[in-house]
Amino acid sequence: MLDALGTTVRLLPPWERIDPALVEGIPAAKVREAFGAEMAHYAAHAHEAVDAAALGALRERCAELLSAGLGRAVSVEQLMASIAFEAYPDAAPAMDELRAMGLRLVCVSNWDCDLPAVLAGIGLADRFDGIVASATAGARKPDPAIFR
């Protein structure tokens, strides 16, 4: 069992990827702080995003929090354009080596229902035999239920 964020996947800093026009004149520290609040809210509520509608609602709340932190409106589309993930450079080779040893690999992560799409988008989904997101499992790590 492997985790996603921080183990096989890394988040590219969204405060560096946001449209510069949206944060023009705002101190970099305030932009990072606003994203920090948004990210903390997402992390605390990702397990609630069990389907596309719930994920959309969570993203709306996150955009509202970011907007409040920046003091200007940021749409869901603008927020999502700033969020990107990539596989750690050693993730795929390590996973390939583990699979060559005959091991089955399952991603188990505290994440929303979009985890399989995120892993597919960065080229890791096919390396897993299974993908379990807390949102679809109905339990968050470290609850043993998510591992069952």
BALOBA-1460 file (C-alpha; in Angstrom, 3 decimals):
// residues 148
<rec num="1" residu="m" x="0.000" y="0.000" z="0.000"/>
<rec num="2" residu="l" x="1.309" y="3.396" z="-0.993"/>
<rec num="3" residu="d" x="0.013" y="6.855" z="-0.222"/>
<rec num="4" residu="a" x="-0.431" y="9.491" z="-2.918"/>
<rec num="5" residu="l" x="0.462" y="12.991" z="-1.701"/>
<rec num="6" residu="g" x="3.960" y="13.188" z="-0.313"/>
<rec num="7" residu="t" x="4.837" y="9.607" z="-1.275"/>
<rec num="8" residu="t" x="4.245" y="9.121" z="-4.997"/>
<rec num="9" residu="v" x="2.716" y="12.492" z="-5.888"/>
<rec num="10" residu="r" x="3.700" y="16.066" z="-5.146"/>
<rec num="11" residu="l" x="1.619" y="19.219" z="-5.379"/>
<rec num="12" residu="l" x="3.251" y="21.956" z="-7.403"/>
<rec num="13" residu="p" x="3.016" y="25.192" z="-5.381"/>
<rec num="14" residu="p" x="-0.302" y="26.737" z="-6.472"/>
<rec num="15" residu="w" x="0.757" y="30.197" z="-5.259"/>
<rec num="16" residu="e" x="3.428" y="30.034" z="-7.973"/>
<rec num="17" residu="r" x="1.000" y="28.833" z="-10.645"/>
<rec num="18" residu="i" x="-1.937" y="31.200" z="-10.082"/>
<rec num="19" residu="d" x="-2.578" y="33.766" z="-12.805"/>
<rec num="20" residu="p" x="-0.272" y="36.654" z="-11.860"/>
<rec num="21" residu="a" x="-3.021" y="39.154" z="-12.700"/>
<rec num="22" residu="l" x="-5.151" y="37.686" z="-9.877"/>
<rec num="23" residu="v" x="-2.526" y="38.375" z="-7.242"/>
<rec num="24" residu="e" x="-0.956" y="41.536" z="-8.614"/>
<rec num="25" residu="g" x="-0.099" y="43.903" z="-5.777"/>
<rec num="26" residu="i" x="-0.650" y="41.278" z="-3.062"/>
<rec num="27" residu="p" x="2.436" y="40.382" z="-1.010"/>
<rec num="28" residu="a" x="3.719" y="36.875" z="-1.758"/>
<rec num="29" residu="a" x="3.415" y="35.916" z="1.920"/>
<rec num="30" residu="k" x="-0.285" y="36.827" z="1.906"/>
<rec num="31" residu="v" x="-0.852" y="34.779" z="-1.267"/>
<rec num="32" residu="r" x="0.825" y="31.748" z="0.333"/>
<rec num="33" residu="e" x="-1.180" y="32.272" z="3.528"/>
<rec num="34" residu="a" x="-4.444" y="32.417" z="1.562"/>
<rec num="35" residu="f" x="-3.564" y="29.214" z="-0.264"/>
<rec num="36" residu="g" x="-2.568" y="27.649" z="3.054"/>
<rec num="37" residu="a" x="-6.055" y="28.298" z="4.442"/>
<rec num="38" residu="e" x="-7.663" y="26.932" z="1.277"/>
<rec num="39" residu="m" x="-5.469" y="23.822" z="1.334"/>
<rec num="40" residu="a" x="-6.148" y="23.180" z="5.026"/>
<rec num="41" residu="h" x="-9.888" y="23.372" z="4.388"/>
<rec num="42" residu="y" x="-9.603" y="21.009" z="1.435"/>
<rec num="43" residu="a" x="-7.530" y="18.505" z="3.449"/>
<rec num="44" residu="a" x="-10.064" y="18.532" z="6.280"/>
<rec num="45" residu="h" x="-13.003" y="17.990" z="3.930"/>
<rec num="46" residu="a" x="-11.670" y="15.967" z="0.965"/>
<rec num="47" residu="h" x="-13.310" y="12.812" z="2.288"/>
<rec num="48" residu="e" x="-16.710" y="14.494" z="1.860"/>
<rec num="49" residu="a" x="-16.214" y="14.796" z="-1.932"/>
<rec num="50" residu="v" x="-17.729" y="11.394" z="-2.703"/>
<rec num="51" residu="d" x="-18.984" y="12.295" z="-6.172"/>
<rec num="52" residu="a" x="-18.756" y="15.020" z="-8.814"/>
<rec num="53" residu="a" x="-21.461" y="17.176" z="-7.192"/>
<rec num="54" residu="a" x="-19.885" y="17.028" z="-3.737"/>
<rec num="55" residu="l" x="-16.444" y="17.679" z="-5.246"/>
<rec num="56" residu="g" x="-17.834" y="20.708" z="-7.072"/>
<rec num="57" residu="a" x="-19.299" y="22.043" z="-3.826"/>
<rec num="58" residu="l" x="-15.977" y="21.551" z="-2.014"/>
<rec num="59" residu="r" x="-14.143" y="23.368" z="-4.781"/>
<rec num="60" residu="e" x="-16.645" y="26.254" z="-4.509"/>
<rec num="61" residu="r" x="-15.962" y="26.556" z="-0.778"/>
<rec num="62" residu="c" x="-12.213" y="26.434" z="-1.409"/>
<rec num="63" residu="a" x="-12.457" y="29.194" z="-4.037"/>
<rec num="64" residu="e" x="-14.481" y="31.298" z="-1.584"/>
<rec num="65" residu="l" x="-11.821" y="30.828" z="1.110"/>
<rec num="66" residu="l" x="-9.043" y="31.748" z="-1.303"/>
<rec num="67" residu="s" x="-11.030" y="34.790" z="-2.420"/>
<rec num="68" residu="a" x="-11.494" y="35.898" z="1.179"/>
<rec num="69" residu="g" x="-7.804" y="35.434" z="1.907"/>
<rec num="70" residu="l" x="-6.737" y="37.409" z="-1.139"/>
<rec num="71" residu="g" x="-9.416" y="40.062" z="-0.824"/>
<rec num="72" residu="r" x="-10.515" y="39.564" z="-4.428"/>
<rec num="73" residu="a" x="-12.700" y="37.119" z="-6.303"/>
<rec num="74" residu="v" x="-11.149" y="33.876" z="-7.526"/>
<rec num="75" residu="s" x="-13.371" y="31.487" z="-9.472"/>
<rec num="76" residu="v" x="-13.271" y="27.717" z="-9.168"/>
<rec num="77" residu="e" x="-11.783" y="27.603" z="-12.667"/>
<rec num="78" residu="q" x="-9.016" y="30.010" z="-11.690"/>
<rec num="79" residu="l" x="-8.314" y="28.056" z="-8.511"/>
<rec num="80" residu="m" x="-8.208" y="24.747" z="-10.359"/>
<rec num="81" residu="a" x="-5.904" y="26.193" z="-13.031"/>
<rec num="82" residu="s" x="-3.366" y="26.863" z="-10.274"/>
<rec num="83" residu="i" x="-3.450" y="23.285" z="-8.955"/>
<rec num="84" residu="a" x="-1.215" y="20.694" z="-10.566"/>
<rec num="85" residu="f" x="0.396" y="17.481" z="-9.429"/>
<rec num="86" residu="e" x="3.378" y="15.525" z="-10.652"/>
<rec num="87" residu="a" x="4.847" y="12.152" z="-9.835"/>
<rec num="88" residu="y" x="8.058" y="12.179" z="-7.867"/>
<rec num="89" residu="p" x="10.876" y="11.230" z="-10.250"/>
<rec num="90" residu="d" x="11.587" y="8.004" z="-8.376"/>
<rec num="91" residu="a" x="7.944" y="6.928" z="-7.972"/>
<rec num="92" residu="a" x="7.396" y="5.103" z="-11.279"/>
<rec num="93" residu="p" x="10.790" y="3.317" z="-11.243"/>
<rec num="94" residu="a" x="10.268" y="2.209" z="-7.631"/>
<rec num="95" residu="m" x="6.751" y="1.011" z="-8.391"/>
<rec num="96" residu="d" x="7.958" y="-0.859" z="-11.476"/>
<rec num="97" residu="e" x="10.624" y="-2.558" z="-9.357"/>
<rec num="98" residu="l" x="8.079" y="-3.558" z="-6.718"/>
<rec num="99" residu="r" x="5.766" y="-4.976" z="-9.390"/>
<rec num="100" residu="a" x="8.681" y="-6.878" z="-10.967"/>
<rec num="101" residu="m" x="9.133" y="-8.515" z="-7.542"/>
<rec num="102" residu="g" x="5.557" y="-9.780" z="-7.835"/>
<rec num="103" residu="l" x="4.011" y="-7.338" z="-5.407"/>
<rec num="104" residu="r" x="0.553" y="-5.889" z="-5.923"/>
<rec num="105" residu="l" x="0.364" y="-2.138" z="-5.388"/>
<rec num="106" residu="v" x="-2.628" y="-0.262" z="-4.023"/>
<rec num="107" residu="c" x="-2.812" y="3.490" z="-3.520"/>
<rec num="108" residu="v" x="-4.610" y="4.322" z="-0.269"/>
<rec num="109" residu="s" x="-4.956" y="8.038" z="0.321"/>
<rec num="110" residu="n" x="-6.997" y="10.684" z="2.099"/>
<rec num="111" residu="w" x="-8.299" y="12.258" z="-1.109"/>
<rec num="112" residu="d" x="-11.477" y="13.188" z="-2.934"/>
<rec num="113" residu="c" x="-13.235" y="11.031" z="-5.526"/>
<rec num="114" residu="d" x="-10.984" y="12.415" z="-8.279"/>
<rec num="115" residu="l" x="-7.883" y="10.493" z="-7.125"/>
<rec num="116" residu="p" x="-7.951" y="7.950" z="-9.997"/>
<rec num="117" residu="a" x="-8.081" y="10.780" z="-12.561"/>
<rec num="118" residu="v" x="-5.221" y="12.636" z="-10.869"/>
<rec num="119" residu="l" x="-3.074" y="9.495" z="-10.866"/>
<rec num="120" residu="a" x="-3.969" y="8.817" z="-14.505"/>
<rec num="121" residu="g" x="-3.069" y="12.380" z="-15.441"/>
<rec num="122" residu="i" x="0.451" y="12.010" z="-14.080"/>
<rec num="123" residu="g" x="1.009" y="8.526" z="-15.470"/>
<rec num="124" residu="l" x="0.799" y="6.458" z="-12.281"/>
<rec num="125" residu="a" x="-2.711" y="4.964" z="-12.327"/>
<rec num="126" residu="d" x="-1.755" y="1.970" z="-14.472"/>
<rec num="127" residu="r" x="1.012" y="1.051" z="-12.042"/>
<rec num="128" residu="f" x="-1.514" y="0.457" z="-9.266"/>
<rec num="129" residu="d" x="-3.632" y="-2.671" z="-8.955"/>
<rec num="130" residu="g" x="-6.155" y="-0.636" z="-6.993"/>
<rec num="131" residu="i" x="-6.829" y="2.939" z="-5.942"/>
<rec num="132" residu="v" x="-8.683" y="3.735" z="-2.720"/>
<rec num="133" residu="a" x="-9.615" y="7.319" z="-1.860"/>
<rec num="134" residu="s" x="-11.000" y="8.134" z="1.566"/>
<rec num="135" residu="a" x="-13.973" y="9.838" z="-0.089"/>
<rec num="136" residu="t" x="-15.066" y="6.656" z="-1.853"/>
<rec num="137" residu="a" x="-14.040" y="4.311" z="0.975"/>
<rec num="138" residu="g" x="-16.064" y="6.169" z="3.586"/>
<rec num="139" residu="a" x="-13.109" y="6.268" z="5.990"/>
<rec num="140" residu="r" x="-9.926" y="8.321" z="6.381"/>
<rec num="141" residu="k" x="-6.493" y="7.087" z="7.331"/>
<rec num="142" residu="p" x="-5.535" y="5.979" z="9.897"/>
<rec num="143" residu="d" x="-8.969" y="4.321" z="10.311"/>
<rec num="144" residu="p" x="-8.433" y="0.582" z="9.633"/>
<rec num="145" residu="a" x="-11.614" y="0.531" z="7.517"/>
<rec num="146" residu="i" x="-9.911" y="2.308" z="4.625"/>
<rec num="147" residu="f" x="-7.286" y="-0.449" z="4.462"/>
<rec num="148" residu="r" x="-9.869" y="-3.213" z="4.384"/>
